[in-house]
Amino acid sequence: MTVKTVGFVGIGNMGARMVPHIAKTGTPVHIYDLNEEASNAMARAHNGIVVEKSAKAVAEATDAVITMLPAGPDVNKCALGPNGLAEGFSKGDILIDMSSSQPWLTVELAAELAERGISMIDSPVSGGTTGADAGTLTLMIGGDDAIVERCMPVLKPMAKHIFRTGKVGSGHALKTLNNMLSGINTMAATEIMLVGKKFGLDPEVMVDVINESTGMNGAMKRTMKQHVISRSFGGGFAWDLKFKDFVIAMELARKTGTPIPLCGMAFQLNEAANNWIGDASGKTSSEIVRWMEHMAGVEIKK
């Protein structure tokens, strides 16, 4: 039983880049966003996209609906609130949550939807806006095998790597843990770069050497030269979303009774940085480096 029509709720930085890949397959896509202009612009730019007035209307028109929203509470409101997806779904329909949601909320929502005859899988992504643009995202999919297989023709056009992670909620768990580790990698790389800069090492030489040595990590590969030494502090991951994932990961550790002292210290430093940053509008996850430079009294630049 294939998915013939797809809904997509959340036409933000990621959603706006993901929807066109589905539409190019010829599958009709019905979209909704609180920002009506974002939806209308998407429909004007691509064939096969229909703008709806509510999440409920999206669910009524489709077999499966993808949500790409800031966090689990937003997904719950979209699914169960007034004019929400649950009011428009029919038995046998599917919710695919590709947001970075709290895994325990995903499990609870999946159970509630199941009582109504609606299936749910989670498929959070890694790869940022660059991967969304190129259709090369990494997907971490949790849920029933049969339901996942039904959704694969919809998911594959957006992805380069697809991993099955287990039961529903497991994708969200793995995504938030990955993002916490990514954040710690950035902090560790920054500390090393600050020491080297103060000693007098060339930051670009440091990056080149470490990337060919055992100290290499994702921050050295994709952040230091591109966003720090260049002083652009760009990237495809907003600071507030990265910090949110850190919060989720720490709560997941608490719920599972897992002591993580190193991650706990890193989280406290991120909290301090978050207070220092203040208004995070337009700022990316590399903003943590600015705060660490401020604390060290030196900038990582040529």
N, C-alpha and C positions, 0 to 999 in steps of 0.2 A: 504494500500500500504506500505509494509514493506521495510526497508533499507536492501538491500542484500549485498552490498559491502561498506566498510568504508575507508575513507582516513584520515591520521593523519599527520599534518605538525607541526614540533617542537619536536624533540627527545632530549630534554634537561633533567634536573634533574627530572622534573615531567613527561614529556611525555614518557620517557624511562621506567617509572614505571607503566604508565597507559595503554600503548598499549598492553602488554601481557594479561591483563584481557579481552580485547576485542578478541584477537586472540584465547584465550582458549575456546571461545564460538563456534568456527568453522567459524566465519565470516571472509572472506578474508579482510586483512588490507593492504592498499597501503600507504607507508610512504615517507616523504621527509624532509630533514633537510640540512641547509647550510653545516653542518659538515657531510660530506658523510660517514666518518668512523663510526660515531655514528649510522647512519642508517644501514650500512652493519653489524655492530656488533649485532644490534637488530634482523636483518633477520637471522643471523647465529644462534642466541640463541633460536629462536621460530619459530615453523611451521606456515605457512599461512600468512607470512609477505612478501610483495613485495616492493623492493626499487625502487622509481621513481627518475627521473632526474630533475624534476621541480614541482612546485605547480600545474601548468597547467596540467601536466601528471597525477598527483594524481586525480584532478577533472574529467578528461576524463575517468578514470578507475572506478569511484565510484559513488554511489548515494548520499552520504553525506560525508562531510569533516569536521574533527575536527581540529581547530587551538589551539595550546598551545604555545603562543609566549609572549615576555616580556610585551607588552603594545599595546594599540589601534592603534597607527601609524604603528606598525609592522604588525598588522592584515590587515589594510587597504592596505599596500604595497603588502602583500601576496595575497590579494583578487583582487586588481585592477591594480597592476603594470604589467610590461612586463612578459610574461610567468606565469601570476598569475592565481588564481583559476577561475576568471570570464571568462577567455579565454578558459577554459576547461569544465566549467559547462554546462549542458543541462537544458532546462526549467524543473522545478519541482525538481531539486536538492536542497540540503540543506547545508548551512554553520552553523556549531556549534562552536561558539567561547567560549573556556574554559579558555582563558587567563584572566588576571586581567586588563581589558581594561577600558578606559574612557567611561562612559555610553552614553555621548552625541555623541561620535564618533560611537558607536555601533548603535544608532538610525539612524544616517546619512548613515552609510554603509548599514544597513538593507533596508532603503528606496531606495538606489541606486540599490541594488541587486534585489529588488522587481520589479523595472522597467524592468529588464531583465528576469523576470519569475523565479527568484531564491529566496528561502525562507531562513531566518536566525533566529536562536535563540541564546541566550547567556546562558552559563552554567558554570560560574566560580566556583572554588572549594575552600574548606577549609579542612585542615587536613595535609598539608605539605607532605614531601616525605614519612613519616611514613604511613600516610593514603593512599598515592598512591601505596606504596608497598603492603599494606594489602588489597587493594580494598575496603577501608572503608571511602572514601572521603565524605564530605558533599557537595551537589550540590545545587546551587541557580539558578533556571531556569526561564528565561523570554522569552516570545514569544507566538505565536498562539497555542491554545490548540491542534488542530489537528496535527500540525507539531511536537509539543513536544511528542505527543503520538507515532508518527512514529519513533521518535528517542530513545524512552525509552529502547528498547532491546539493544541498543548500550551503553547507559549511565549506566544502572543498574549494570552491572558487575564491574564498577569502584567505586561504591558508597554504603554507608551504610544508609545515610540519604539524601532524595531528597525533596526539597521544591520548590513549584511553587511560584514565586514572582510577577507575573503580565506580563505586556507588555514587548516587547523586549527592552533590556537595563536595566531592573529593577534588574536582577541578578547581573550585574556589579555594579550597584549603591549600592546594599545591601552588596556586598563583600567588596567594598572599605570602606564603613562606619564601617563594622565589624572590618576591619584591623586597622582603626584609633582608635577605641575603645580598641582593643587589645594592641596597642602601648601605649595608655594612661594608661591602667591597669599595664603594665610593669613598667612605670615610677612611678606611685603611689606606687606600691609594693616596688620598689627600695628605694624610699625616706623613707618609713617606716622602711625598713630593715637597712638603714644607721643610722637612729636615734637610733634604738635598739642596733646596733653594737657599736656605740660610748658610749652608756650608760653602755654597758657590758653584754647585753643579748646574749645568745647562738643563732646564726642564725637558726640552725636546729630546736631548740625548738620553735622559733618564727614562722617558717613555719608550724610546726605541730599544734600549737595552733590556728593560724589564719585560717588554712584550715578546722578547726572544728568550726569556729566562723563566725560572720557576715562579717568580713573583707575579706573573701576568694574571690579570683578571679583567672582567668586563669593563670596569671603569677605566683601566689603562688602555684598553683596546678602543673604546668608543666615546670616552668623555674627556680625558685630559687634554689631548691636542685639539680635538674638535670644538670643545665648549669652554675649557678653562684657560689654557695657554692663549687661545684666540680671544679670550675675554667676552665671548658671545653669550655664554651661560644659557645656551639654547637646549634643544632636545625635544623629544616628543612626549615627555611625561610631565604633567603639571605637578608642581610641588605639593599642593593640597591633596591631590589624589595619592601621591607616593606616601605622604605622611599618614593618610587614612589607612593605607594598606599596612603600615607599620603598626598602627593601633589595632587593627584586626588580627594581625599575627600574634601580637602580645596577648590579646584576649583568648585566642585559640590555644596558646600555650597554657594559660591559666585554666581554661576549661578542660584541657587534657591532663592537667596536673604535672606539667613538664617543666622542670627548672631550667632556665636559659639565662644564666647570669651575664654572659657576654652580650647577648642580644638586649638584655635589660639595660645594661649600661649604655649601649648604642641608642636605645630608645630614649633614655633620659637626655642624652645629648641632642637628639633630634627634637625633643620637646623644647629644650633651651633655644635651639636654632629657630624653631617655629615661632616662639615668642619674639625673638630678635627680628625675624623677617617681617612680622606684622601682616600687612595686606599682601596676600600672595598672588594677586591678580597678574596674570601674564608671566609668572615665574615658574621655573622648571625644577625638577629634582636636583639638578646640579647646583642649586642655590645653597645647599649645605656647605659647599666649598667656600663660598663667600664668608659664611659665618666662621668657618675654621681658619680662614686667612685672617679675619678680623681678630680672632683670639690669639693667633700666632704673631700678628703684626708684620706679616709679609705676604706678598701676592705671588702666585705661581704664574709667572709670565717671563718672556724673553727680556 
